[in-house]
Amino acid sequence: MTRFGSLIRLKSSAAFRWSLGMGVGIVVALGLVLLFLLTQATDNRQLYERNYVLLFRLNVAVASLLVLLIGWMAVRLALRLRRGRFGSRLLIKLAAIFALVGLLPGLMIYVVSYQFVSRSIESWFDVEVEGALAAGLNLGRATLDTLAADLGNKTRQAAIPLAEVPELLVGVSLERLREQLSASDVALWSASGQLIASAGTSQFLLQPERPSAQQLRSARTQRVTTQIEGLDEVAPGGNGELDTDAHPGPPAPGTATVPRVKAIAVVNNTSLSVLGQSRFLQVTAALPPGLVANAIAVQEANREYQERALARGGLRKMYIGTLTLSLFLAVLGAVVLAVILGNQLAKPLLLLAEGVRQVAQGDLTPKAALQGRDELGGLTRSFADMTQQLADARSAVQHSMNQVNASHANLQTILDNLTAGVIVLDVGGRLQSSNPGANRILRAPLEDYQGQPLGEVPGLEVFAKEVLAQFADYLSSHNTPQTLAHWQQSFELHAGHGASDKAITLIARGAKMPGTEEYLLVFDDISDMVSAQRAQAWGEVARRLAHEIKNPLTPIQLSAERLEMKLTGKLGQTEQALLNKSVKTIVDQVDAMKRLVNEFRDYARLPAAELTPVDLNVLVSEVMQLYPSDNAVVPVSVELDPQVRLIQGDAQMLRQVIHNLLQNAQDAQEGKSGALVVLKTDYSETSRRVRLTVRDNGSGFPDHILKRAFEPYVTTKVKGTGLGLAVVKKIADEHGARIDISNRVAEGVVQGAQVSLSFALAA
C-alpha cells in the first residue's frame, strides 16, 4: 500500500511539473509574441492605432498572468517553508537572490528607460521643432506662390500681344510663347471653353483638359488666375497644404500627375475674334523636381508631427507598457530560473536528507541516487553505496546477533529448566542474575533483589556469608598450580520463612567467570538424596537389627518361661513373687523388643507401590470408620472436597499413611484440652493436583525435630520409634507425591502441626 501511494505521488508530481512547465512556457511564449507585436507596433503607427485596444488588453492579461504565477510560486514556497520541508529555506534564498538579480537591474533599467522615453517623447514635440516645421511649410508655400505669381504675370504679359495675332497664326505664336516661358503646354481657349489652338502636350490629346467655368470667371475678373496641380497626388496622404489657395480646384481629368503650375489670363482684344468673344490664354509649366521633393518632405514631416503630437499620450503608454512587460518577463524568468536551479541544487540534498532520516530510523533499504556527473550526484551515489554497505554489515551483525540470541535463548532455556540453581554475583556479593531453579531451591524471590547483596535476602544471611568466604579462600589460592578451577562445598540452611520452614542440604560449586569481575555459583538441593540415603541406611540398619535381635529374643523368652515353670512351687513365697515378677518383666521386654524389631522389619521391607486410580474421598471415609467419634480420645474432623478427582495411588499404602498421620496427630494432643484433628482433602484446578492435609492443635515440632522429621528414629514421643513419618515419606516418594510438614503459627504463637501430601491425577 505504501509503495502504491508513493507511485501515485510520483506520477501526480510528474504531471504537476509537466503542467507547470507547459503553463510557464505558454505564458512566456505569449509574452514574447506580445512583446514582438508591441515592438512592431511602435514602428507602424497605423498598425498601432488599429490594434491599440487589442494590444492593451493582451498586455494587461499577460501582466496579470505573470503576477498571478509569481504570486502562486511565492505562496507555494511559503507553504513549503511552513510545513518544515527540507530545502525550503534554500529554495527561498535562491529564488530571492535570482529575483533580486533580475529585479534590481530591471528596475534600474526600467526607471532609466521610463525617464528616457518620457523625456524623449516630450523632446519630439518641442516648440522650436514645431516652429521650424511651420516655417518650412510656410517657406514652401511662399515659394510655390511666388512661382505661381511669376508664371501668372508672364502669362498676363504674353496675352497682351496675343490679342493682335490672327487666329490662323495663333498656333505659331503659341509655340513661340511656350518656348519663351519654358512651359510644358500653352493653349488658347474661347469664352465657351472651346480650344482654339495649343502648343505642347495638349495638342496630342483628343480631349485636353479644359478650364472650368469658375477658373474662367476668376480670370475674367482678376485678369489672371494661377493654380498648382498634381502636388497632392505626389505627396502620400497629403492634404494640399502647399497648394495655393488663390484659385483652388481639382486637376483636369486626363492630366499627368507631374506637379505643375497653371496660369490663365484674358486676351482682351476682341477685334480679332470672329464672334467677338473673349479668349483665354492658359500656360502650364512643370514645377522644379527638387522644390517638389522638399515641399513634400516638409509637408509629410509636419503631418506626422501633428499626428504624433495628438497621440503622444498613447505613444508614451505603449512604450511604458512594453518596458513594464519586459520587466515582468525578466522577473518571471529570474524566479523560474531560481526555482529550477534551486530544485537542481536541492534535489540531491533532499535525497541525502531523506536517506539520513531513514537511516536514523533504522531503514537501510537501497536509497535513490542521481546519475549526474557533478559532485552532488556523486555524493548521493556514495551515500547509497554507504547505506548498502551498512545494510550488508547490519545483516551480518543481525545474523550474528540471531546466532548469539539463539545461543542465549538455548542457554536460558537450559538454565530455566535446570534443577540446579545458578546465581551470578559481583565481587561485592551483589546478585546479578539467577535462574528459576535458584528461586525454587532457596524458596526466595531472588529477582526482586537484583543488584542487592545476597545476604539481604531473608533467610540467606548465613549462606551468603559462607559462600563469600569460600570465594575469598578460593581467590587467595587461585594462582597456585595445584588449585582447581572451582571450589565445592555442602551447606545446610533453613531457607524461606514462615510456617513452611525446613532444613535444606545444598551442594554448591563456585568459580570466577573469565573476562569479568563476576562469580558463578551453582548449587543443587540434595535434601531428598540425603533423606533417601538416610532412609536406605536406616532400612539396612533395620534389616540387620531385625535379623540380629529377633533370633535371640525367642530363646530368652522360652528360657524365662521354662525357668518359671520349673521353679514354681519350689521356692518360698518371697522368692516366688520375685521370680514371677522377673519372668514377667523379661517376657514383656521381649515382646516390646519383638514389636520394635517387627516395625524395623516392616520399614525395611516396605513393598513397592502398585499405582491404580483411587478416589481419595472414599478411601478417607473407609479409614474413618475405624475412628468413631463416640469413644475417641481425640476427635477427628473430616472436610472432603466434592471436586476431588481420582489420583494414582496404592490404596493399602495410602491407608497406612492416613493411619500414621492420624495416630501422630492424636498422640501429639493426648491429655490436652480442645484437642482436635482435622483431616481435609481439596482439589486445585490450577495445578491439577489433589491435596491431603492433616493438622492438629498440639504444641508443634521443635526446630531440631522439624528439620529431620522424616528421618527414622526421630520422634518426640517417649514410647515412639520415630518410624511413622519416615514410612509416610517413603510411601509419598513411591507415589511421586510432594510432602510438606510445618508448624501452624498465628500471631507468633505455634498453634499446632500440619502435614500435607499433594498427589497427581490419574491419567
Secondary structure, DSSP 4 states (H G I P E B T S, - for coil): -HHHHHHHHHHHHHHHHHHHHHHHHHHHHHHHHHHHHHHHHHH-HHHHHHTHHHHHHHHHHHHHHHHHHHHHHHHHHHHHHHTT-TTHHHHHHHHHHHHHHHHHHHHHHHHHHHHHHHHHHHHHT-HHHHHHHHHHHHHHHHHHHHHHHHHHHHHHHHHHHHTTS-GGGHHHHHHHHHHHHT-SEEEEEETTS-EEEEEEGGGG-SSPPPPPHHHHHHHHHHSEEEEEESHHHHSTT--STTS-SSS--PPPTT--SS-EEEEEEEE---TT-SS---EEEEEEEEPPHHHHHHHHHHHHHHHHHHHHHHTHHHHHHHHHHHHHHHHHHHHHHHHHHHHHHHHHHHHHHHHHHHHHHHHHTT--SPPP----SSHHHHHHHHHHHHHHHHHHHHHHHHHHHHHHHHHHHHHHHHHHH-SSEEEEEETT-BEEEE-HHHHHHHTS-GGGGTTSBGGGSTT-HHHHHHHHHHHHHHHHTTTSTT--SSEEEEEEEEES-STT-EEEEEEEEEEEPTTSSEEEEEEEE-HHHHHHHHHHHHHHHHHHHHHHHHHHHHHHHHHHHHHHHHHTTTS-HHHHHHHHHHHHHHHHHHHHHHHHHHHHHHHHTPPPP--EEE-HHHHHHHHHTTS-SSS-SS-EEEE--TT---EEE-HHHHHHHHHHHHHHHHHHTTT-TT--EEEEEEEETTTTEEEEEEEESS----HHHHTTTTSTT--SSSS--S-HHHHHHHHHHHHT-EEEEEEEEETTEEEEEEEEEEEEBP-
